[in-house]
Structures are given as structure tokens and as C-alpha cells.
């Protein structure tokens, strides 16, 4: 078993792992932004229609 080839494979895969990690980080930041924006819109909808946010049928009400 040639450990130098294993080392080359590990070192060669570091840029790919870093790129995938960066891509996943960008996706997470985008989804967090969209989730915050969604909550703002839901709150605005509830304020305009005089209903409570927890009364919406799409909100989870614990274990069923």
C-alpha cells in the first residue's frame, strides 16, 4: 500500500470539500433569509386580517 498516493488523494480532495462546504453555506444563508422574510409576510397578513399567527391552520400545534 502506497501511503503517498493516499496522501495525494486526500490533499487533492481538499479543494472539492471546501467548494461543497462553501456552496452549502451559501444555500443555508439564502434559506434563512427566505424563512425570515416568510415570517415577516405571515405576521403582516395576520395583522391586516386581525387574526393571531398561532391560529393559522399551517402552524404546528404540538404532537397530534
N, C-alpha and C positions, 0 to 999 in steps of 0.2 A: 504494500500500500504506500503510495507516494503522498506524503503529507504536504509537499509543496504545491501539488495540484489542488488539494483540498483548500489550502490557504488561498490560492489564486481564485478559486470559485467563490469563496467567502468574500474576499476583497472585491471581486468583480460584481457581486450581487449587492453590495452596499449602496451604490447609486440607485439601483432599481427599488430597493426597500425604502430609501429616502424619498424617492419620487412618489411612490404609492402612499407613504405616510403624509407627505405634503398635500397630495390630492384629497385624501380622506379628511384632512384637517380643513381644507377649503370647503368641502361638502358639508361638514359639520357646522362651520360658521354660517354658511348660507341657510341651512335648515333652521338653525337657532334664530336667525334674523326673521325668516318667514314665520316661525312659530310665534315670535313676539308680535309681529305685525298682525297675525291672525287673531291673537288675543285682544289687541287694541281694537280691531274691527268688530269682534264679538261684543266687547264692552260698549262700543259706540252703538251697535244695533240694539242692545238691551236698554241703553239709556233712552234712545229715541222711541222705543216701544213700551217703556215703563214696565219692564219685566226684570226679574233677577237672573243673574248669569247661571246660578245653580238650578234654576227651573227649566233650562233648555233641555230638550229630550236627548241631545247628543252628549250631555255631561254624564260621567260615570257616577253612580250613586252607591259605591261600595260593592261588597260581594253580594251576588244575587243568588 
